[in-house]
Amino acid sequence: MEPRFKRSNAVTYDEGCAPKLQDKLYLGDAISEFPAVDNNEPRDEMPYGTDPKTEFQKFIRLREEIIQSSGNGVHR
């Protein structure tokens, strides 16, 4: 059965204008700072051990600080 409506996305910009796209986000950008974890790790939480290396990691850590300081009972 043929679909009734075909969907498409179009991105347009003025000719001669080079749009500035955000950098790609890769899985490694998000998890490269995580410490190694063994199968029998007894801790629920572990320190990062390094400073954030990417803008995404900085953003995530900032959000954690906001959540912890908001007083809403959510603490990590």
N, C-alpha and C positions, 0 to 999 in steps of 0.2 A: 504494500500500500504506500503510495506516495505521500510524504508529509504535506500538510496544507500550507505551512509557512516555512520558508527557509530563513535561517538566521545567519547573519554575518556581522562582523565588526569591521569598521573602517576607521583608520587613524589618518587624519589629514593634517597638513601644515603648509604654510605658504612656501612657494618655490623660492629657493635661495636661503631659506631659514633652516638652520641645522638644529633640530630639537635636542635638548639635553636630557637624556634618559638617566634614571637612577642606575647605579651599579647593580650587577647581578648578585643575588644572594645564594651562596652554595651551602650545602649541609656542613661542610668543613668550617665555614665561617661561624656557624652556631655552636658546634660541639668540639672544636679543636682545643679549647681551654679546659675541658673536663678532665679530671684526673682518671687514671686507670682504675678500674673496679674489678676485683676478683669475684668469682661465683659465691664465695662465702663471706662477703663483706658484711661486718656486723653493724656498721654505722648507717643511719638513715640519711645523714647529711655529711658532706665533706667540703673542706675549703677548696677554693679554686687553685690556689698555689701560685698563680701568676696574675699579672695585670691583664686586662682585656686587650686583645690584639686587633680587633676589628670594631668598626662603628656599631655593628649589630650587637656585639658582646657588651659594649659600653651602654647601649640602649637597654638591653635586658637587665643589666646590673642596676641601672638607674631605676628601672621599674620595681625591682626587688626592694630597693631602699625606700621608695615611696610607699609600697605596700606595708613594709615593716613599720614605718613611722606614722601611718595613717590612724593608728589606734582602733582599727576595726576588728581586732582580735586575731588577725591573720599574721602569724609570725613564722618565719622560716629559720 
